[in-house]
Amino acid sequence: MSNSVFSIEKRLFEAIAPQPNAVPVIFAFPNEYSVGITSLGYQVVWAMLSQRPDIEVSRLFTDVREPLPTAAELVGFSLSWELDYVNVLNLLEDQRIPLRAQERENEHPLVFGGGPVLTANPEPFAAFFDVILLGDGETLLDDFLDAYQQVRECDRTHQLKALAQVPGVYVPDLYAVTYEAADGPIAAITPTDSEVPSIVQKQTYRGNVLSASTVVTPKAAWENIFMVEVVRSCPEMCRFCLASYLTLPFRAASIEKSLIPAIERGLQATRRLGLLGASITQHPEFESLLDYLNQPQYDDVRLSMSSVRTNTVNQKLAETLVKHDARSITIAIESGSQRVRNIVNKKLDTDEIVAAAQQAKTGGLKALKLYGMAGVPGEQTDDLSQTATLMIQLKKQVPGLKLTLGCSTFVPKGHTPFQWYGVNRQAEKRLKFLQKQLRPEGIDFRPESYSWSVIQALISRGDRRLADLLELTRGFGDTLGSYRRAFKALKGKLPPLDFYVHDEWPIDQMLPWEHLAGPLPKATLQKHLAEAQQAMAQS
């Protein structure tokens, strides 16, 4: 792919010409262009940078790049997938920037990062970043850039110390982490300077004008799609769900001020529309949005939706999707067991799942995709059997509707009530059990890689000691065997794999992100955990 990909983009914003002394910035996505340009977060931040006259921004991907400045002052990364850290290191090397923040001098750019992976738990990657932006970019990005302008001519040490005063701006090198032993839990996390805040608070944008695509291109992974964010966060509060807990509070985009103007702008560039959000059908005016899209002038628009709340699937929703060239709908049920759904706080009855399937078929849809999970804390073998039974029941009660069950392994995430639990060691066997039960019944079963779940858990609960391991596995390859090999090579220098992945952590154990505050305090998460454990005790 050549740089010609940039020439065929349809930009939906007006870039501002940079002023003569603008800060040269490289804004990178550590993956291929087709993946990066499909990221709504990356698009929005790039547009924000492009609309500041004091910034001159160039984009960098693993396969293509815009002309880059010879002496960038800031190099930013948007990190959406854990294993893309390899490409972060590769791109730093390509730009002749030392991989570790402590090795950089005044002549090197400040390396900053943001995105869901770094906001959730930046600690495994802390050694590679000078600055990490925790939270929503709508206000945080400008606050960071404004603060940088104030100290632009200062030395690196002064710059970092000043930036650390900005709410949501985390400078890892200004916090010292000590351990009970080299291979033991964390003992303390303390600022190295009295002027540095002891707790960094994630920043939350609370407005009701949410994000929408700033560029449309046929080279995106979702070709020529215009994406619009309908809601942010989720009111359901499933106890494993990072997308709900980390992004609280639940916010719905204004129909008049946000959604309709964005959609009308996007549909001038393309006739493919994607509605995004963790729970879009729980927008308080969702029916009005469907009515708007069902107007005759939008009959030719191809419509896609992210996963929807199961008990909001009705005939009108299904018919709207069919009218706009969709063939399927996706719902998350987590389990066929009511007991497990109670444990995770999934407010959903089995009858509602059956009703959603019936409504989907009545409305003309051809397929229903369901998301489930294996290895949920408190899950028993019988709970898995109930998931298989439910899927078989659906096939009999709604004949002709193609059923797919995508199933992942439970992975603990920071800032959620289940952050103290580990990955169930029996999860892989449980996925195979479901496969054995469902595939002979003609149900499409798609399990997520158990090995990937282990690596994901390692990073989601990791601390700074993983930096050496991540560099080592970069040379070995991204397989579970490579990580095990690296742990063996570093034995005695960090805890074993099981500590991060499988062990249940004591409530009073210091967490790697203890100094990084999410929307809810630790005490509230513990209360939600206790409620889940009460549900576990019920037969």
VOGU-3710 file (C-alpha; in Angstrom, 3 decimals, decimal comma):
1> msnsvfsiek> 0,000/0,000/0,000  1,407/3,362/-0,979  0,880/6,831/0,436  -1,859/7,249/-2,159  -4,268/5,940/0,500  -4,291/9,426/1,978  -5,321/11,009/-1,312  -8,587/9,040/-1,543  -9,791/9,923/1,954  -12,946/12,010/2,275
11> rlfeaiapqp> -12,250/14,328/5,203  -15,258/15,601/7,095  -13,540/18,434/8,948  -11,607/21,554/8,065  -7,939/21,308/8,980  -6,308/24,570/10,044  -2,993/25,537/8,481  -0,268/25,349/11,140  1,347/28,620/12,187  5,098/29,119/11,563
21> navpvifafp> 6,244/27,967/15,012  3,766/25,100/15,386  4,772/22,060/17,466  5,744/19,186/15,137  3,785/16,099/16,241  3,755/12,510/14,992  0,472/10,776/15,809  0,791/7,019/15,350  -1,491/4,024/15,353  0,568/0,873/15,965
31> neysvgitsl> -1,071/-1,228/13,278  -1,828/-1,084/9,564  -3,658/1,892/8,063  -6,833/-0,102/7,352  -7,107/-0,982/11,055  -6,049/2,373/12,474  -8,270/4,515/10,279  -11,257/2,402/11,364  -10,651/3,410/14,988  -13,076/6,193/15,849
41> gyqvvwamls> -10,861/7,334/18,726  -7,826/7,671/16,466  -9,814/9,599/13,861  -11,201/12,060/16,402  -7,858/12,795/18,095  -6,154/13,267/14,715  -8,845/15,781/13,723  -8,450/17,629/17,032  -4,699/17,904/16,443  -5,287/19,061/12,861
51> qrpdievsrl> -7,581/21,859/14,018  -5,045/23,476/16,330  -2,927/26,126/14,570  -0,142/25,584/17,123  0,222/21,915/16,089  1,595/20,436/12,853  0,577/16,780/12,854  1,692/13,879/10,669  0,150/10,404/10,797  2,164/7,211/11,114
61> ftdvreplpt> 1,013/3,599/10,665  3,007/0,403/10,364  2,568/0,278/6,585  2,138/3,914/5,477  2,985/7,359/6,756  2,586/10,984/5,901  5,783/13,042/5,501  7,237/13,115/9,008  9,061/15,997/10,680  12,809/15,554/11,150
71> aaelvgfsls> 12,646/16,787/14,737  9,266/15,917/16,209  8,698/17,296/19,711  5,787/14,979/20,536  5,157/11,413/19,368  1,741/10,051/20,301  0,246/6,546/20,140  -3,392/5,464/20,302  -3,361/1,928/21,724  -6,522/-0,152/21,229
81> weldyvnvln> -5,174/-3,723/21,381  -2,738/-5,072/23,950  -0,445/-6,932/21,559  0,044/-3,826/19,423  2,694/-2,833/21,981  5,141/-4,705/19,723  4,446/-2,205/16,964  4,829/0,700/19,386  8,374/-0,478/20,079  9,045/-1,131/16,387
91> lledqriplr> 7,896/2,363/15,407  9,964/3,992/18,171  12,999/2,098/16,919  12,206/3,146/13,351  12,211/6,796/14,477  15,494/6,271/16,379  13,835/7,000/19,719  15,112/5,015/22,734  12,516/2,458/23,799  12,668/3,335/27,490
101> aqerenehpl> 11,597/6,741/28,765  14,532/6,815/31,217  16,989/6,524/28,310  15,666/9,584/26,458  17,464/12,917/26,554  16,398/16,508/25,916  16,859/16,116/22,157  14,327/13,260/22,001  10,575/13,854/21,622  8,183/13,270/24,483
111> vfgggpvlta> 6,359/10,007/23,816  2,732/10,071/24,932  -0,062/7,535/24,659  -3,768/7,113/25,212  -6,651/4,860/24,328  -8,592/2,137/26,159  -5,645/-0,180/26,825  -3,540/2,516/28,485  -6,441/4,035/30,400  -7,408/0,644/31,843
121> npepfaaffd> -3,920/-0,305/33,060  -0,848/1,458/31,670  1,637/-0,168/34,058  3,002/-2,984/31,833  3,824/-0,294/29,235  4,818/2,487/31,650  8,546/2,185/30,926  8,000/3,004/27,243  5,993/6,229/27,656  6,973/9,621/29,002
131> villgdgetl> 3,325/10,626/29,375  0,057/8,679/29,431  -3,312/10,401/29,038  -5,937/8,740/31,238  -9,506/9,196/30,058  -11,561/10,934/27,404  -9,734/13,049/24,863  -12,405/15,739/24,400  -10,899/17,974/27,104  -7,807/16,076/28,208
141> lddfldayqq> -5,934/16,381/24,909  -6,229/20,163/24,759  -5,291/20,493/28,435  -2,151/18,447/27,778  -1,155/20,434/24,678  -1,839/23,780/26,342  0,355/22,768/29,278  3,110/21,583/26,926  3,127/24,966/25,174  3,831/26,625/28,513
151> vrecdrthql> 6,983/24,537/29,076  7,979/23,920/25,458  11,355/25,642/25,845  12,206/23,974/29,170  14,336/20,900/29,713  12,760/17,461/29,797  12,750/17,125/33,585  10,933/20,436/34,030  8,465/19,595/31,248  7,468/16,270/32,772
161> kalaqvpgvy> 7,093/17,677/36,259  4,840/20,472/34,953  2,750/18,133/32,801  2,164/15,846/35,790  0,181/18,674/37,421  -2,502/18,465/34,708  -5,481/16,321/35,809  -5,452/13,020/33,899  -1,851/13,410/32,711  0,204/10,543/34,141
171> vpdlyavtye> 4,004/10,631/34,081  5,035/7,102/35,120  8,670/8,009/35,815  7,546/10,334/38,625  6,137/7,416/40,625  8,298/4,844/42,405  7,018/1,297/42,801  8,467/-1,018/45,459  7,739/-4,696/45,953  7,478/-7,027/48,936
181> aadgpiaait> 10,017/-9,175/47,069  11,390/-9,264/43,536  8,791/-11,908/42,707  6,159/-10,757/45,219  3,223/-8,324/45,268  3,553/-4,543/45,171  4,428/-2,974/48,525  3,974/0,728/47,719  3,485/3,259/44,913  4,658/6,755/45,811
191> ptdsevpsiv> 5,384/10,023/43,960  9,071/10,878/43,703  8,372/14,596/44,170  6,163/16,427/46,670  4,574/18,479/43,877  3,361/15,396/42,030  -0,185/14,238/42,944  -0,309/10,925/44,790  -3,420/9,872/42,832  -4,002/10,514/39,119
201> qkqtyrgnvl> -7,701/10,826/38,315  -9,052/9,570/34,980  -10,729/12,435/33,137  -14,316/12,048/31,990  -16,037/14,114/29,311  -19,616/14,676/30,439  -21,113/16,409/27,419  -23,857/14,986/25,191  -22,178/15,736/21,873  -20,313/12,501/21,255
211> sastvvtpka> -17,857/11,329/18,624  -18,368/10,777/14,913  -16,080/9,878/12,037  -13,801/12,590/10,738  -12,776/10,661/7,631  -14,370/8,103/5,296  -12,279/5,868/3,053  -12,619/2,670/1,010  -9,332/1,497/2,565  -10,793/1,186/6,076
221> awenifmvev> -11,381/-2,288/7,512  -15,090/-1,400/7,328  -15,122/0,031/3,834  -16,521/3,566/3,451  -18,282/3,490/6,818  -19,299/6,609/8,725  -19,354/5,882/12,445  -21,341/7,796/15,023  -21,251/7,245/18,782  -24,804/6,916/20,082
231> vrscpemcrf> -24,005/6,340/23,767  -20,908/6,154/25,952  -20,579/3,658/28,807  -23,432/1,321/29,760  -26,066/1,478/32,500  -26,115/-2,289/33,018  -22,910/-2,506/35,099  -22,036/-6,144/34,336  -19,378/-6,872/36,937  -16,685/-8,043/34,499
241> clasyltlpf> -17,211/-5,227/31,977  -14,473/-2,645/31,529  -16,524/-0,743/28,935  -19,165/-0,088/31,574  -17,177/0,589/34,737  -14,210/2,495/33,321  -16,281/4,876/31,205  -18,993/5,810/33,717  -21,310/7,664/33,808  -23,638/6,512/31,035
251> raasieksli> -24,110/9,319/28,515  -26,468/9,519/25,548  -25,724/11,731/22,575  -28,246/14,489/21,946  -30,467/13,613/19,003  -30,753/17,227/17,849  -27,276/18,536/18,700  -25,127/15,473/18,041  -26,651/12,503/16,220  -28,735/14,058/13,444
261> paierglqat> -26,158/16,727/12,452  -23,397/14,097/12,438  -25,413/11,590/10,409  -26,423/14,212/7,830  -22,791/15,293/7,482  -21,580/11,703/7,111  -24,209/10,637/4,610  -23,020/13,337/2,241  -19,790/11,325/1,942  -21,049/7,733/2,082
271> rrlgllgasi> -24,212/5,661/2,291  -22,887/3,279/4,929  -23,627/4,141/8,567  -22,416/2,492/11,762  -24,052/3,165/15,132  -21,591/2,593/17,980  -21,879/2,202/21,730  -21,920/-0,453/24,426  -25,715/-0,328/24,692  -27,096/1,797/21,857
281> tqhpefesll> -30,721/0,663/22,149  -30,811/2,092/25,669  -30,527/5,610/24,309  -33,658/7,290/25,750  -34,709/8,463/22,268  -33,637/5,408/20,298  -37,108/4,943/18,791  -36,915/8,513/17,467  -33,534/7,726/15,916  -35,042/4,721/14,125
291> dylnqpqydd> -37,909/6,900/12,859  -35,375/9,393/11,534  -33,417/6,703/9,689  -36,603/5,182/8,267  -37,382/8,324/6,268  -37,544/7,671/2,493  -34,411/9,697/1,705  -32,354/7,185/3,683  -33,759/4,020/2,109  -30,448/3,348/0,336
301> vrlsmssvrt> -28,338/3,655/3,502  -26,636/0,486/4,676  -26,894/0,328/8,469  -24,699/-1,511/10,994  -25,100/-1,613/14,762  -22,919/-2,783/17,601  -24,280/-5,290/20,108  -27,734/-4,335/21,413  -29,478/-4,943/24,728  -31,367/-8,243/24,418
311> ntvnqklaet> -34,693/-7,093/25,845  -34,799/-4,106/23,489  -34,913/-6,246/20,346  -38,356/-5,716/18,827  -39,962/-6,069/15,423  -39,413/-2,394/14,566  -35,681/-2,654/15,205  -35,416/-5,843/13,153  -37,430/-4,401/10,274  -35,309/-1,246/10,273
321> lvkhdarsit> -32,132/-3,312/10,022  -33,555/-5,446/7,199  -34,696/-2,317/5,341  -31,138/-1,013/5,541  -29,432/-4,137/4,208  -28,544/-5,845/7,509  -29,012/-9,590/7,810  -28,226/-10,205/11,464  -28,282/-8,692/14,935  -25,921/-9,255/17,864
331> iaiesgsqrv> -26,842/-9,639/21,537  -24,722/-10,436/24,602  -26,247/-13,031/26,924  -23,023/-14,058/28,776  -24,561/-17,411/29,819  -27,617/-19,612/29,427  -27,659/-19,930/33,201  -29,806/-17,482/35,160  -27,535/-18,075/38,145  -24,436/-16,895/36,235
341> rnivnkkldt> -26,306/-13,924/34,828  -27,212/-12,976/38,400  -23,554/-13,286/39,436  -22,386/-10,905/36,727  -25,388/-8,590/37,192  -26,767/-9,314/33,719  -30,358/-8,179/34,162  -31,816/-10,648/31,702  -34,276/-13,552/31,808  -34,196/-16,572/29,524
351> deivaaaqqa> -37,660/-15,693/28,221  -36,286/-12,349/27,030  -33,543/-14,119/25,058  -36,118/-16,352/23,362  -38,317/-13,330/22,660  -35,386/-11,463/21,076  -34,762/-14,390/18,709  -38,452/-14,534/17,774  -38,619/-10,774/17,176  -35,492/-10,914/15,032
361> ktgglkalkl> -37,021/-13,573/12,805  -40,449/-11,908/12,667  -38,775/-8,681/11,594  -37,073/-10,456/8,693  -33,528/-10,966/9,963  -31,783/-14,148/8,859  -29,246/-14,587/11,647  -28,750/-13,965/15,350  -25,291/-13,686/16,885  -24,990/-14,220/20,629
371> ygmagvpgeq> -22,006/-13,533/22,859  -21,258/-15,755/25,841  -18,460/-16,344/28,277  -16,824/-19,360/29,902  -14,959/-19,433/33,202  -16,984/-16,677/34,887  -16,206/-16,500/38,621  -18,598/-18,815/40,437  -19,531/-20,713/37,281  -20,192/-24,452/37,648
381> tddlsqtatl> -20,289/-27,230/35,058  -24,086/-27,264/35,080  -24,106/-23,587/34,089  -22,279/-24,473/30,872  -24,818/-27,203/30,178  -27,595/-24,633/30,507  -25,878/-22,473/27,878  -25,845/-25,410/25,469  -29,466/-26,228/26,314  -30,547/-22,637/25,653
391> miqlkkqvpg> -28,892/-22,549/22,233  -30,504/-25,848/21,234  -33,857/-24,563/22,538  -33,521/-21,426/20,406  -32,806/-23,496/17,306  -35,992/-25,514/17,850  -38,229/-22,566/18,792  -37,040/-20,237/16,030  -36,380/-22,539/13,063  -34,730/-20,991/10,048
401> lkltlgcstf> -32,834/-18,369/12,037  -29,094/-18,986/11,775  -27,575/-19,021/15,256  -23,985/-18,190/16,135  -22,518/-18,272/19,633  -19,257/-16,418/20,071  -17,699/-17,373/23,372  -14,759/-15,835/25,185  -12,929/-16,762/28,365  -13,466/-14,501/31,357
411> vpkghtpfqw> -10,526/-12,081/31,636  -10,182/-9,880/34,750  -10,025/-6,134/34,093  -8,859/-3,332/36,361  -11,438/-0,921/37,807  -14,152/-3,630/37,761  -15,518/-5,705/40,676  -13,957/-8,846/39,200  -10,413/-7,415/39,045  -9,407/-9,613/41,990
421> ygvnrqaekr> -10,289/-12,887/40,214  -8,027/-14,826/37,868  -8,673/-16,747/34,662  -10,375/-20,076/35,366  -7,913/-22,889/34,679  -10,790/-25,032/33,358  -11,960/-22,441/30,839  -10,344/-24,073/27,819  -12,005/-27,410/28,637  -15,316/-25,606/29,063
431> lkflqkqlrp> -15,030/-24,024/25,637  -14,390/-27,472/24,159  -17,410/-28,831/26,049  -19,646/-26,204/24,463  -18,179/-26,917/21,046  -18,897/-30,629/21,459  -22,493/-29,887/22,468  -23,359/-27,285/19,848  -21,663/-28,053/16,569  -23,472/-31,387/16,025
441> egidfrpesy> -26,729/-29,417/16,438  -25,831/-27,164/13,518  -25,100/-24,175/15,715  -22,112/-22,080/14,657  -19,846/-21,992/17,732  -16,918/-19,563/17,638  -14,659/-19,732/20,693  -12,085/-17,043/21,311  -8,513/-18,277/21,686  -7,858/-19,381/25,266
451> swsviqalis> -4,156/-18,616/24,840  -4,987/-15,060/23,804  -7,166/-14,753/26,914  -4,196/-15,742/29,087  -1,978/-13,096/27,471  -4,765/-10,530/27,725  -5,143/-11,265/31,460  -1,386/-11,027/31,958  -1,375/-7,523/30,507  -4,655/-6,414/32,079
461> rgdrrladll> -3,358/-7,277/35,603  0,325/-6,635/34,937  2,705/-4,258/36,681  5,887/-2,486/35,640  8,012/-5,595/35,987  6,461/-6,867/32,755  8,427/-4,340/30,682  11,454/-6,650/30,535  9,200/-9,574/29,666  7,429/-7,658/26,883
471> eltrgfgdtl> 10,723/-6,698/25,297  11,890/-10,302/25,512  8,747/-11,777/23,966  8,949/-9,224/21,172  11,870/-11,250/19,903  10,278/-14,630/20,621  6,893/-14,009/18,955  3,343/-13,413/20,159  2,469/-16,927/21,311  1,648/-18,230/24,776
481> gsyrrafkal> 4,758/-20,404/24,516  6,879/-17,287/23,962  5,521/-15,699/27,132  6,172/-18,862/29,135  9,701/-18,949/27,759  10,249/-15,337/28,804  8,931/-16,000/32,321  11,400/-18,866/32,611  14,264/-16,631/31,503  13,297/-13,970/34,072
491> kgklppldfy> 12,565/-16,341/36,953  13,147/-14,648/40,302  12,908/-11,156/38,812  9,122/-11,041/38,685  6,196/-13,185/39,867  5,286/-16,290/37,864  2,672/-16,277/35,119  0,061/-17,767/37,448  0,303/-14,790/39,828  -0,861/-12,397/37,127
501> vhdewpidqm> -3,220/-14,678/35,222  -4,821/-17,335/37,423  -4,435/-16,357/41,078  -7,281/-14,816/43,056  -5,804/-11,719/44,655  -6,535/-10,808/48,294  -8,778/-7,774/48,706  -6,066/-5,955/50,660  -3,326/-6,592/48,073  -2,044/-3,403/46,428
511> lpwehlagpl> -3,140/-3,255/42,817  -0,783/-2,121/40,033  -3,207/0,738/39,247  -3,780/1,699/42,903  -2,544/5,245/42,207  -4,755/5,661/39,127  -8,348/6,421/40,082  -11,234/5,271/37,916  -14,829/6,525/38,140  -15,697/4,399/41,198
521> pkatlqkhla> -13,701/4,096/44,433  -12,235/0,766/45,469  -14,752/0,444/48,318  -17,653/0,608/45,861  -16,079/-2,077/43,665  -15,667/-4,264/46,756  -19,346/-3,770/47,586  -20,305/-4,883/44,072  -17,968/-7,872/44,444  -19,674/-8,866/47,693
531> eaqqamaqs> -23,057/-8,775/45,943  -21,693/-11,078/43,239  -20,346/-13,481/45,851  -23,769/-13,626/47,494  -25,193/-14,700/44,141  -22,440/-17,318/43,812  -23,503/-18,884/47,096  -26,995/-19,536/45,774  -27,549/-22,953/44,239
//
